[in-house]
Amino acid sequence: MDARALFLGRHGGVRVLWRGAFFTAATLAGGMLVGGLFHPLLSLTPIVGLAREWRLPLDEVGIVVALLIGTVATFRVVDRGPQDAWARIGLHRGALEWRVLVTGLAAGSLAILVPSALLVAAGRLRLEPQPGAESWGATAGVALMMLAPSAFAEELAMRGYLFTALRDAIREPGAIAVTSVIFALLHL
């Protein structure tokens, strides 16, 4: 096997292993850029105080930015900037249709609410008032601000470029299986 065959598949595209490796390296470089340059600069502005007041985890926002940097760099360098790059990972204007968003919100909410309701019904989960909680709505808003960046980072990492590269190599069912296993392993 020559060096070219090591890096390129039979159709001339970069092999999925190298695409994933480049994406990982570009994301890590993006993380170093965010952590080493952007966060120190942000600390000189009122943004950090506002983020604390709103309970927005800037470290998680930094991870999202690093993943976006890794995605853009990989699309431009490895995939040579396909015109439909953002559509390939589901981050295009068409994905912002209200029906798509409502369906996703409903599916995600049901995936949390149904097991929670079953646990409450079985007596394995209790709802208790929290001291100092303003209201249910305010608490839900704080939870959303704290958890949304993490959830978006997880989805971008598993279902973004990595999923796209795997889908190109082993088709969608295989890509779903591999990214689901990696996602599960990250949560052990």
N, C-alpha and C positions, 0 to 999 in steps of 0.2 A: 504494500500500500504506500503510495507516495504521499507527500505532505499535503498536496491539494485535495486528495481524496479523504484525508483525515478531517479536513475542515469543511469540505463541501459535499453535499449529497449528490445523488445521481442526476438531479435536475439543475444543478449549479447553484442552488441556494445554500446558505450556511446551515450546517447541521444544528439540530435543536439543542444539543448539549452546549455548543459554543454560543448559540443565541442566548440561552439561559445564563451561561457564565458571564457573557458581556453585560447582560441586563443586571446581574447581581453586582458586578464590579462597578458599573455606571451608577447604580443606586447607592452603593457604599460611598463612592466618590461624591455623589450628590449629598449624602448624609454628612460627610465631612465638611463639605462646603457650607451646608446649612448650619451645622453645629459650630463650625469654626469661624464663620464670617457673619452669617445673617443673625443668629441669636445674639452674639455680642453687640452687633449694631442695633438690634431691636431693644436691647437693655438700656440704651441711651435715650429711648423715646417713651412716651406715655403708653405705648401699646402693651407693654408687659403689665402695667398696672390695670389696664382695662381687661386684659385677658384673665388676670387673677380675680377681678371683680365679677366677671361673667363666668368664671370657672372654666375657661377654655384652656385645655392642656396644650401649650405651645410645643411641647416635645412631640406630641402626636401629630400636630399640624406640620412640624418639621419632617416627620417620617413621610407624610403624604407628599410634601414638596420633594423629598429625596426620591420617592417612587416615581413621581412625575418627571423628574430630571432623568432618572434611569430609563423610563419609557421613551421619552423624547430622544435621548441620545441613542438608544438602541434602534428605534425606528429610522433615525437619520443615518447612522453609521452602518449598521448591519443590514437592515432591510431597504436601505437606500431611499427612504422617505416616500412610502406609498401614499398616494393621494387619499386613500380611505383609511389611513392609519387609526384615527380616533374611532371611526365606525367599527373597525375590526375588534376593538376592545370595549365597545359599548358606550363610549363617551362622546357621542356626536349629538347634534341638535335634535335629531329624531328621537333620541333616548329621553328627551325632556318633555315628551308628550304627557299630558295629564293622565291619560289612561294607563300608560306604562308606569308612571310614578305611583298612581293610586293602587294599581294591581300589585306592584312590588311592596308598597307599604302594607297593604292588606295581607299579603302572603307572609311577610316578616312578622307582622303583629300577631297573626294567627299562630305562627310557629312558636311564639313566646306565650301568648295568652292561653292556648289550649292546654299545654302541659302544666302551666301555672295553676289553671283552674282545677285540673285533675289532682294536683298536689294539695291544693286547699281543700278540695272535697274529701280527700283521703286523710286529712289531718296532718300531712307531712310538711305543710307550709302555712305559716301564720302571717297575717298582716297586722303590724303593730304600729301605733302612732309613734312618730319620732319627735324627740324633744327639739324644739327650735325650728321645726318645719313650718314654713310660711303657709303653704297650701299644697294640695295635690298637684295643681297645675304648675306652681313654681318649682316644686320638687321634680316634676317630670321635665320641665324646661332645663333645669340644672343637669339632670341625668342625660338629656339629649346633647347638651353642649359638651359634656365630658366624654360621652361614648361615641358620638357621631364621627369625630376624626379617627378614632381607633377602628371603627367598623369600616370606614371608607378606606383606610390604609390596608386592612386585611383583604378587602375585596379587590383593591387595586393590585396588591401583591399576588394574590392567588388567581383571580379571575381576569386580570389585566393582561400584560404582555406575556407572562409565563403561560397562561391558558392559551393565548393566541398561538404561541410558538408550538406548544404541544398539539394543539388542534391541527396545525399545518402538517405535523409529522405523523400523528397517530389517530387522527380524526376526533370528532367531538366526544363520543362516549369514552374513549381512552383518556382524553384530556380532562374530562369531568372526574373520572376515577382517580387519576394521578393527583390532580390538584386537591381533591377532597381528602385523600389520604394525607397529603402534606399538611393541609389545613388542620385535620384532626390531630396529627402528631405535634403540631405547634401548640395545641391546647391541652396536651397531657400534663 
